[in-house]
Every structure is written in C-alpha cells, then in structure tokens.
Amino acid sequence: METIINKLSKSLFLIGIMALTFACNNKSGNKENSTAKSDTLSITILQTADIHGQLDPHPELFWENEEIKFKTRGGVANIKTLFEKEKAKNPNRTLIVDGGDLIQGSGYAALSEGQVMSDIISKMGYDVIIPGNWEVVYGKEIMMNVMNSYNTDVIAQNMYHEETKENLFPAYTVKEIEGVRIGFIGINDPAVPIRQNPIFSEGIAFSGLNADLKKMVDETKEKENIDVLFLVTHLGVFKQLELASNPISEHVDYVLGNDTHERVREPIQGKYAKVTEPGAFGSFVGKLTLHFVEGELVGDDYELLDVDPEVYAADEEIQALVDKNKAPYKENLETVIGYTSTPVYRYLTVENPMDNMITDAARWKTGVDIAISNGFRFGNPIVPENGKPAPITRANLWNILPVNEPVKTGKATGKQIKEWLEQEMHNAFAKEPSDRFGGWLVRFSGMEVKFNVENEKGNRIESITVKGQPMQDDQYYSISACLRPGDPLDRLCRMDGVTDVDTKEYTIHEVVEEYLAENSPIAPKLDGRAYSDALGTYSFSTVPSTNYVFQ
C-alpha cells in the first residue's frame, strides 16, 4: 500500500510540474490558464481610443438581437471614475493607455483647436498616449503644444520633423511593475497625409511598417530586457491584424489597436500577437489583465467595459474642468438648428441616415446631380424620445462633420464616376488588409448603386442609376463634395480630372443649417442608395478571416 501511495504522490507531483511548465511556455495565454492558482502577479492595462473630443455622456448605438438599440454612454469624467475604480482593484499594478484621436471630432475641440482637452487629459491618469491620424488637424505646432501639455509619455516611432528627420516624440517607453518590464512602441498611420487634408500635416514626415521598424522592435525587446511588448497603433483593425502576423511582430505580444472604432470584445489572435480595439467616443474602455509567474507571462483576461454613467458617476474634479472649458463655446454650440423625427446615426459600412441627411442637404443647396459625403464613422447618434422629434444642435453638427470646409462642385463623366466608385469600393472592401483605406464606403445622394462586394477589384458595380436612368459612360454629371485644402483643383473627394470646378462661398455646415431650418423635422432613413446582397442592410464591419462582430 505504501508503494502505491508513493507512486501516486510522484505522479501528482509530475503532473503539477508539467502544468506549470505548459503555462509558462504558453506566452500569449488564454482564459483557461489565466486563473491558475500559481499566478503570483496580475497587471492591468486599460485602453481608450478615438475619444474625438467627446466630453460628455451621449447616445451610443448597439447592435443586439439583430436590432439597433441606443444607450447612454461615455463622458470623460465618467471614464475617470472607471479608471479610479479599476486602479483600486489592482493598486500600483494598473497602466492606462490612449491610442490617439483625442483632440478632434467635437465642436468644443474644433473651436478651441484642441486646447479644451489639455488640462483634462493631464489629470486623467494616463501612462502612455500616442497621436492618431486626426491629431494633425490644427497643424504641427498646435499638435505638439497640446500633446506635450498632457504631462505623460507621448510616443510615436514613425513621426518626424520633416526638415531634421528627428522624432517628434520618443519612439517608445518602458514601465516596470514589481520587476516585470513592459514596453510600449507607438505607431501612427503613415498614410495620414493622404487620409487627412494634406495641409494639416505640413512639416511632418512619416515612415511605414518596414525593416527599420522590425529592427527597432527587436532591439528594444533585447536592449530594454522587455518581458511583455506592446505596439500601440493607430492603423485600423485591418492593418493591425496584418501587422500582428507580420515578422515585424515576431517579438511583440499585443497590438493595442485604434482608429476604426471597432469594439473588439475578445482579442483577435494573429500569428505573433493578439489585437484589441476598444470602440470610440469614450463609450468603452478595454481592460487587459496579464498574469505572471516568476516574471513569465502565463495568461491573460480581456473585457470591454461600457462607460455607463449609471455605473460610473462623473468624477467631480474632471467634471468641473469640463464645465469650465466648455463655457466659452457652450451658447453657440448648444444652439438648436433643427429637428429629426427618426434616429440619425453613422455606424454602417455602406449607407447611413446621417450621410443621407448631409448629401440631401448638399444636393438641395447646389442643385447637382450627385452629392458626395466621405465614408467614416464620426458622429454620436441623435435619437428622438417619447415620440417627439429630437433637437439637432451645432454641437451635433460638429460631431457629424468635424471639419467645416467650403462646398466644391464640378462635372465628371459616367465612366469617371464608375472608375472612381470601383476604387472606393476596393478601399472599403479589399480582401488584402493593406489595400483597405478606412473601411466604409463613400456616401451619396442622387444615384442608386447595386454592387457585389465579393467580386474582384474593378468588377463590383452591377448598376448605377441617376434620375431613374442608367448612368451613361460618356454623359457628364454634376457633383458636389467638400474642398480639401492641398488637393489639386480638379480633384473632388479623391476623384481626379473633374471639370467646371467651382468652390462655393458657403461651407457644408452652413448648407446643413440652412437645410434644417427649411425642412425640419427631417426624417432620414435607409432607402437603398447603395446595396449589396452579400452585406445586407445592416453591415457594421467586414473584417476578413475573423469571427469579429460589431456589437
């Protein structure tokens, strides 16, 4: 009997050793091993992204049970309370990261040129911040002044002074918690001068995802004796997933992604690293918990936390700063300029009520055949309640159209428009992540487009109808869009070779205000201006080769 007991004890001992060895070798971790009893240290990483100057709680759109639902979320003072509660759960073992696009996207941010965010962000408790693609909107000098006022580590590996080629910000930072060394490398989108008005990024040079980045990642990991390495990136979910499987990330553990406003609720595993992205507008905070045994990462847990004001009451100090900083602009921005009797939102990849309103207004004002609005995911929903039309304020208008440019009109042939639209579809739906440019189709009023998203580049359009007639290749059509300072005169919303170009004396904000004054309450809805059977009416995101669903 004693021999059997001894053998059983030895077997159990060996099983325990094998389990611990497996956990230590399983570097990226998973939920099954993340709560092992042998864990000796847990470190929390909190992540915000794409707050876009949104200071207050606001309506947020959710896709639940095949229906759109709206809930109140966000508010920087509420985020601060969430931060403090999470830090209290794991004292001195919590780091807070923001992935960019803090200082643009609201009227308060725009009218103050980002200054409204400075003292607020400096008191939020961030440990690491990177610039996003919109940080350049007020020019290089203002961007530098605002971001340097945060009193925390601002990092960007691939942004340089154009003349000297010196980094605008340090490339990386290292944080050490109880002997565990955690590295963060910041990467902004190298396509910023193309995505934004070229004039915004004058004086700034960008480098790409190349061999120099690979060398720096590898050297930083070794030189700084890093235990866990993060790339904090503002590239969009498609390119972030590609990066996570690129040899550049061979020694990277996580890609904390930002830019496309995706709500990743479970990290997406690439070949080398896991990818997260925590929504936008301050409505969510990503929470990644890392578990270590003797300095080795053995597992992780992840959840996307809703910033629900009923759960996280506003922090008094931050709220007082918000109120003070908003005061000079509040009367102007909270002026009601119209009403809507249907929800106005912009989260779908193809057609949205918000853009239908904008393009209808532009076509109404200019008289063109086709009005165009750029495809993106800006703007908090405007939602009627209790059967009454919802007010639309100037603050809403800035959320919807965060850059107020003059309207520009011109003419293009049907052939030009088709070729341009095919490229726009490829930008939004290319199978190769590196070919994607944003992730949302351009929007319009005045034409109806049927397309097959699954076809190859150049062959997605099935039909285009203008004024009830098929578009003709050799016929000229008048079009409108917004001026992009720095673009050639004959370019209109990335369409080259436009003729009879005319830049109007009025801006797109003035157009929408005038339209709302004469037509409120409006009732924008989805009416099939662009449609693909493969996507259906409610297409929120298309992330190839993943199970990701926007919710």
N, C-alpha and C positions, 0 to 999 in steps of 0.2 A: 504493500500500500504506500509506503514512504517513497519508493522508487517512482511510482505513478505520480504522486504529488510533486516530486522534484521535477519530473519531466514536464508536467503541466505548467509549473511555475516558469520553467525555462522557455516554454513555448509562448506563454503570455508575455514574457519579457521581450522575446524576439519580435513578436507581433507589434508591441509598443514601439520598439526601435524602428521597425520598418515604417510604421505610420508616421512617426516624427520625421524620418528621412524623406518620405514622399512629400510631406507638407513643406519641408524646407526647400526641396528641389522644385516644387510647383510654384515657380516665381510669380506668375501672374495671378494665381489664386482663384478661388471660386467660392460661392456661397456655402457649398458643402463643407469645406475645410475652414471657413473663416471664423468659426466659433469654437475651434478646438481648445480643449482645456489647457493645453500647453502654451497658448498665446501669453506673452508677457508684456506686450506694449501695443496699444492701438493709437493711431494718429488719424485725425480727421482733416480732410481737405474740403472746404466749402467753396463753391464756384458760382459766380454770377456772370451773365453775358448779355451784351446788347441791350443795356438798360435804356439807351437812347433818350436820355434827358427826362424820363418819366419819373416825376417826383411823388406822385400821389396814387392811392388805390384807384383802380379803373376797371371797367368791364373787360373780361377776358373770355375768349372763345375756347370751348372744349368740344371734342367730337366723342360722344358717348352713346352707345347703343344705336349707332347709325343715325344719330341726330345731332344737330348743332345745339349746344347749350351755352349760356352765358353766366359767368360768376364773377364776383368782385375779387380782384387780386392785386398784389403789388403795393408800392409805396416805399420809398427809401427809409423812412422812419420805422416802418414795419419790418423791413429787411434787417435793420439794425437790431431790433428786438430779437428776431430769429437768430442772428449771429450770437448775441449775448447768451441766449438760452443754450445754443449748441456748445459754446465755449464752456459754459458752466457744467455741461455733461462730461466734458473731457478737458479739464483745466490744463493750460500750458502745453497741450498736445493738439491744438487746432490751428490750422493755417487757412487764410481766406484769400482767394484769387479772383480777379476780374479779367475777362477776356476781351475787353475793348468795346468801342462804340458807346462810351458813357456820355459824351458832351454834345451830342447832336440828335435831333429827332423830335424835339418838342419846341413849342413857341418860346418857352422860358429859356431853353438852351440857346435857341437861334438868336433871340433879341439881345441876350447878354453875351453872345459869342462864347458860350461855354463857361463863362465866369460863375454862373449860378451854381455850378457843380463843385467849385474848388473847395470851399471850406466844409461842405457837406461830406465829400469823399474823404477829406483828410481826417474826419472824425468817425468814419465808418469802421475802421479797424482792419483795412486791407493790408495784406503782407506782400502781395505781388499783383501788378497791373500791367497789361500790355496795351498798346494802341490798336484800334481797329481801323477798318477801311474808311470810316467816316470821321475819324479824329482830325483829318487834314482839312475839313470843310472850311475853317476860318483862316487857313494859311499856316505855314510852318511856325512862324514866331508865336502866334497865339496858342497853337497846339503845345509847343514846348513850355510856354509860361504856365498854362493851365495844368499840364500833366506834372510839371515839376513842383506845383503847389500842393500835390497830394501828400507829400511827406511820407512816401513809402517807396518801395522798389518798383520802378517802371523799367521794363526790359523789352528789347526788340533787337534780335540778331541781324535782321536784314534791312534796316532803315539807316540811311547815311546822309550826311551833309553832301550835297551834290558836288560842291567845289573841292572840299578837302578829303572826301571819302571816309571821314571819321564817323563812327557810330553816333546817331542821335541820342541813344540811350545805351546803357550796358546791355550786352547780349544775354547775360544770364545772371541768376542769383542762387545762392545756396542757403538753406535753412537747416539747422541742426537741432534735433529734439532727442534728448537723452541718448546721445551717441549715434543716432540714426541721421545720416546726411541725405537731405532731399534737394535735388537740383531742379531748377526751372529755367527753360530756354524759351524766349519769346519770339514768335514768328508772325509777321503781318502778311497780308496778301500782296505778293509782288505785282499784281495787276491793278493796284489802287489807281494809278494814273489813267487807266482805261475805264475802270468801273465808275470813278467819280469824274466830275468836270476836270479836265487836265490842269486848269489854272489853280485848282485847290492845292495840288502837291508840288507846286513850283519850288525848286531848291532842295527837293528831297529825291534821293536815288534809292532804288530797291534792288535787292538781289533775290534770286529764286531758290527753289529747292534743288540744290546741286551738290557737287562733290565738296565744295567748301563747307556747306552745312554739315555734311556727313563727317568730315574731318573734325569740325568743331564739336559735334555731338560726342564722338568717340574720345577726343582728347579731354573734354570736360568731365566725362564719366570717370576717366582714369586719373587725371590730374587732381581733381577735387575729391577723389575717393567717394563717389556718389553711391548710395545704397539704392535709391529709387530716383529715376529721372523722368521728369515731365516735359513734354513740349506743350507750351500754351500757345495755341494757334488761332489765327483769325482768317481761315481759309474757306470755310463752308464744309458741310458734312461730307460731300463727295470727295473733295481733295484731302480732307483729313483722314478718311478711310483709306484712300490710296497711300497716303504718307505712312499710315500705321503698318502697311505691308511692304513698304519700300525699304531697301537695305539701309537707307539713311537712319531708319529707326531700329536698327539691329540691337542697339543698347538702350533703347527707350522702353519705359514701362507703360506709360499712359500718354495719350494725346488729349489734353483738355481743350476741346474744340469749341468754336464760336462762329458767328456770322450768319448762318442760315436760319436761326431762330428755331431749330428743331428741339423737340422735347424728348431727349433720349432717356428712357426710364430704366434701361439696363445697358451697361457698357457694351459696345459692339467690338468683338474681338477681331483684330487684324492679325497678320502673320506674326508681327513682333510686339504690338502694343494694343491696348484697349482704348476705345474712343468714347468720349462723352460730349454732350452739348446740352446746356440747361435752359432751353427756352429763351425768352426775351422779355423786355419791358419791365424787368424787376418782378415778374409774376412768379418766378420759380428760383430756387437755389438748389444746385446739385450738391449732394453730400456723399463723398467717397471716404470710407473708413478703411485704413490699411492696418493689417495685423502682422506683427513681427515677433519672431522668436530668435533671441540672441543676435539681433541686428539683421536677420534674414526675413524678407517678405514672404509670408506663408499663405496669405489670403486677403480678400477684400470684401466689402459690402458696399452697395450703392443704392441710393434712392433719390428721387426728385421731389423736393419739398415744395408744396404750394405755399406761397406767401399770402395766407388768408388773414385779412385784418381782424376777423373774429377770433382767430387763434393767437395772432401776434399783434398786440396793440402797439400803437405808434410810440416809439421812444421819444420822450419829451424834449430832450436836447436837440435831436435831429429835426423833430417837427418844428421847433421854434426857428431853427435855421432855414428850413424850407419856407415857412411863412414869411420870414424876413426877406429872403432872397427873391421870392415871388412878388412881393408887394409893388415894386416899381412898374411891373408889367401886367398886373392882375386885371385891372379895369379894362384895358384894351383886349386882353386875351380871353377873358370870360364874357365878352360881349356876344350875345346870341345873334347869329347871322342867318338862321333858317331852321327848318324842322324836317324830320323824316318820320314817316308812319311805318316804315319797315326797317329791320336791322341793317346797318351799314357796316360791313366788315371786309377784310382783305387777308385771308389766310389760304385760299385755294390756289393751286398751281396754274389754273387756266383763267377762268372768268370769276369776277368778284363784284358784288354790288357797289363797293366803294369806287372802283375804277369805272364802272358803268356810269356812275354819277359824274365823275370828273370828265370823262370823254364825251358824255352827252352835253355837259356844260360847254366844253370847248367847241363842239360842232355847232351848238346852238348860237354861240357868240360869233364864230368865224365864218360859218356857212360852208365849210369844207365838206368834201365827200366823206372823208375818213379822218377821225381824230384818234391820236395815239397817246397812250399812257405807259410809262415804263413798268416792267414787271418787278415788283418786290413785295415785301411782307411788312410794310410800315402801317401804323395806324391802329389805335385801340378801337374796338367796336363801339358804335353808337346805337343804343338799344332802347326802343320805346317801352314804356312800362304802363301797366294798368289801362291799356287800350288808348293811351294818349300819345300823340307824336312826341318824339324826343327832340330836345333842342340841340342844334349844332352851333358850337361856338368857334371863335377864331383859334382857340387853343386846339380844338378838334381839327381844324383845317391845317394847322401846322403839323399836327401828328400825322395827318394823311399825306400832306405834301411838304416834307421837311426842308425843301429848298424852293424858294419862290422866284422863279425865273420868268422873263418875258415869253409870250407865246410866239412861235415861229411857224410860218406856213410856207408851202411850196407845192410843186407838182411832180409826180412820178408816173411812169407807165405801169400798166398792169404787170408786165414782165419784171420790172424793177421791184415792185411790191412783193411779187411771189418769191423772187430770189432772196429778198431781204427776210421775208417771213420764214422761209425754209431755214435760213441761218439762225433766226431767233428760236425756232423750234429745236434746232440742234443744240443751241446754247442751253436750253432748258432741259432737254431730254436725252442728250447723248449717252450712249452706253458706257463710253470711257469717261471716268470721272474728270480726267484732266481737260476734257473738251467742254465741260459744263461751265456755264457763266451765270452764276446766280442759282437758278433752279425754278424760276417762274416765268411763264410765257408773257410776252408783251400783251397789253390790253388795248381795246379799241371800240369805237362807236362808228357805225355807218357801213360795216361789212360783216358778213357771216362766213365763218370758216369751218369746214369739216376736214378733219385730218386723222391720220392713223399714226399714233405715237410710236408704234412698234416697227414702222418702216425705217429704212436706212436714210441717212442724210441726203437731202435733195428730193426725196420722194414721199414726204409725209403728207403734203396737202392733197386732198381729194377734190375739194371745190371751194371757190370763193365767190360770194355773191355781193354785189353793190347795187343798191336801189332796186332790188328784186331781179337783177340781171347778172349772168355770169361775168366775172371780170375778164376783160379783153387785154391781151398782151400789148397791143400797140396803142391802146387808148390811154390818155393822160387822166389822172385822178388828183384832185386837190387834197392835201393832207395837212395836218397840224400836229405839233408836239411842242415841247418846251426847249428853249435855247439852252445849249450847253457851252458856257464860255470856254474858249480854247479849241472848240471844234471848227473844222473848215466851214465856210459859208454854205456850201452845197450839201452838208450832212445834216440829216434830221433823224434823231433817235437811232443812230448807227446806220442809217440808210444814206449811202453816198450817191452823188450825181443828181440831186434834186434841183429842179429848175424853178424860175419865177419865185425865188426865195424872198420872203418879207418878214422882218422882225417887227412885231406889233409894239405899240406904245404901252400896252397893258400887260399885266402879269397873270399867271394862272390863278393866283389867289383872288385877284380882282374879278376874273371871269367867274369863278365858282361863287363868290359872294353875290355878284350880280344875278347869276342864275338862280341861286337860292332865294334871293329877295323877290324874284318874279314868279317862282314856281313852287314855293313851299306851301304845304308839306309835300316833299318829294316822296317817291316810293320805289327806289331802285331795287331790282331783283335780278336773278339769274334768268336770262332769256335766250341762251344758246348762241351767243355771238361767236364762240369758239367751242368746238366739241369733238372729242374722240371717244369712240365706243369703249376702247380699252381702259380709259381713265374714268368714264362716267361723269356725273355732275359734280360730285364731291371728291375731288382729288386733292389731298393735302400735301403729300410728299411722294416723291418717287426716288427711292434710294436702292439702286440695283444690288442684287446678291445679298440682301439682308432681310430680316423679318421685321424691320423697324416700321412702326405705325405711329403717326402723329395723333396724339390724344389730348 
